Each structure stands twice: as structure tokens, then as C-alpha cells.
Amino acid sequence: MTPLTQLLEAALFSACRPVTAEELATLDADASAADIRVALEQLREHYDFNQHGVELVNTLEWFARPR
């Protein structure tokens, strides 16, 4: 995983509510909106491919939840 993906993963797991992509973008001033979307998709694929016990869900806001 890239450092940006790891940063977003930490933010999602520490958030007590769903988080928008715009909110996540504030965590890295150098990341574009496209970079955020790519990193979130990489994170989702990581969880899906490795059959983790959580899944990343996009419901206009991003959040991690138990499977």
C-alpha cells in the first residue's frame, strides 16, 4: 500500500462516523481528488482480495465496517 493509502486507512478506522472524500483530502495537501479516489479504490481492493474481516464501503461517504 502507498503512504497515502495507509494514511486514509488510519483515518477511516479512527473516525467515529463515515468520512467524505473531501474530508479525507484535507489530510494530505499534496494529494488531488483523483489521488484520493485511487487510494480508496486500492484500499477496497486490498480488503476484498485478501478477504479481510472488514470492507470499505462508498455510500457518498467512505467508511470501514465489519463483514
C-alpha positions, 0 to 999 in steps of 0.5 A: 500500500502507498503512504497515502493509502495507509494514511486514509486507512488510519483515518477511516478506522479512527473516525467515529462516523463515515468520512467524505472524500473531501474530508479525507483530502484535507489530510494530505495537501499534496494529494488531488481528488483523483489521488484520493479516489485511487487510494480508496479504490486500492484500499477496497481492493486490498480488503476484498482480495485478501478477504479481510474481516472488514470492507470499505464501503462508498455510500457518498461517504467512505467508511470501514465496517465489519463483514 
